[in-house]
Amino acid sequence: MTSFAELRLENVGRRFAGVDALAGLDLTIRAGEFIALLGPSGCGKSTALNCVAGLLPLTSGSVWQDERRIDTLPPEKRGFGMVFQNYALFPHLSVRKNISFGLQMQRQPRAEVVRRTDEAIRLVKLEEHATKLPGQLSGGQQQRVAIARAIVLEPSLVLMDEPLSNLDAKLRLEMRSEVRRLHQSLGLTTVYVTHDQEEALSLADRLVVLRSGLVQQVGTPEELHTSPRSWHVADFMGYRNLLEMTATDVSGGRVTMEGGGMRLVGTASGDGVLPGKVVVAFRPDDVRIVDPTVAGNVIAARVELVEYQGKELAVESRTAADQVLHVTTPQRVARGDDVTLTIDAERVLVFPGDESTEELAKPVLDRVAS
Amino acid sequence: MSGTTAATGRLALRHRLAEHGIDRQLWLLLPAMVFIVGLFLYPFLYGLGLSFQPSEGGALASYEAFFSDPYQRGTIWITLRLALPAALFNVLAAVPIAYRMRGRFRGKRLLTILLVVPITLGTVLTAQGLLNYLGPTGWFNKVLTGLGLLSDPVRLTNNYWGVLFSLIITGFPFAFLLILSYLSGIDPTLERAAATLGADWRQRFRRVTLPLLAPGLATTFCLTFVLAFSVFPSAVLVGDPAGETRVISLAAYQAAYESFDYSLASAIAMVMGAVELGVIALVLLWRSSLYKGATGGKG
């Protein structure tokens, strides 16, 4: 297959019946990179993937493979491998024939087809199942067939559309390592779509966070994890505590805020934070339960819900002003306990308030779905 | 003591029956069974019995009478010659049209209605239309002779062709609707997967869609064949009922209501059923060699 140095998406957009499913996507994918497109359902990540694959025509922009424009090519001429969410294995063909399908389409010599198919079957450890039909395999095995079928062609780019979302938790972790291992050993350039931030953080070299068809942030897992650019990204990156507050003082990077019966000091993210309405974000595992005598950011709350998570407890607590705060703590607390919470000012990220801030008042489930 | 044993015995029986899917709800099938027995099984067996009771001769005399007379025997071939091409054409023509109409698009409903309307017309109306359109003084011949393309009108009615056209017009909607539903049961992602693996549309159709559709095609062929094989009104109205379209149901009709030989008529009906079953068995034999499992779609 033709390999490339970089694949450029320029201003790629896709409209469905007058609604932008994806707009203005600019992205350069370098050879060998593992890119994750991350976002809630309906954010445009699968649309983006299908546009790259050629399964959806663009309504604006272009896709370039080095100096060759490829967005007008049909999918079969692009030479990209794709792994589908429902695997899309051919139900009437055996595992072996599913995997050799692409090689036969390329009219490779028979010996070559056999050799490469064998190799791919070995790579995904399906030797014993080669003659079975997909319907006779478990979900994890089907997934491995789907991956083998895509990579046997040694494609210049592998596209994966939520490949692990139909697997149970244990298998998902196993296959995640498998995907990473394959990527490392074969050096395949990969674009991976997921709604699972943990999956994206653990697999990708770079992440693209999408929301309502628009790119929110592009960066390494570390950049996104520690310094999300907006509260939407923070929301998606595990900052479960998102509060609307009023900044009273902004000096340097330090912001002092009030609201919901609390007074907090936090760190401004970017230059856009001004006195007035702000959104405050922090992670449950950055909150600590301490003595009431400690100085700094101090919040009094009552434990409402405790989830056992092994080494730690996930605690949902509520302040006197009815503000719910999520805390992860190694301490054993019980429902009804009064606790004092604290959090370092460096760990409290402050974002400028915008018109979408009112979404914060909605229950989390609605927010994620939107 | 013995009372409890009997009770547990009953319970155990009920559990054993439940294991085989037998429970009290099966009684709901009773009305349907009554209809099947009363309206299908009984007349069939009665006819079968009648066919072995000719007015003169041995038990097989009616069958002998049918098979020894080339004028009667020939009706099998005449009917097959109409029904097989009609069924085959309907299936083959319905595939590309249904294939193009899988997705959602503007005007799909109108187009479907247009394609399905012939079902509602009935054979007689279709026959009238055919006579008006394809007859010696119909538009078709008038236009062609008017343009000077033909010196004499082509005969397309009151012969083999008229009946074939009629069978195609009335049979196509069935084939189309059946195949459309089989096609929409095939997961569209499969073709997209094939495309990313380098298959062009011809290869996608031949290697993925067609193998998954084939069992449905076999079933559709059987149904349209059976419909066409029992052709009767159009064989009279747009055919040549004394000659090349003297179909087998016509032979049965004449035996029953013109010569009042009910035994011969029953025997012809039985032969008719046997030929149909023979063709269906051949098609299903072929079908059994195909993949018949899930096709990933909504079924």
Interface residues (C-beta under 8 A of the other chain):
Chain A: A53 G54 L55 P74 P75 E76 R78 G79 F80 G81 M82 F84 N86 A88 L89 F90 P91 H92 F101 G102 M105 Q106 L133 G135 R149 A150 L153 L159
Chain B: D187 T189 L190 R192 A193 A194 A195 T196 L197 G198 A199 D200 Q203 R207 V208 P211 L212 L290 Y291 G293 A294 T295 G296
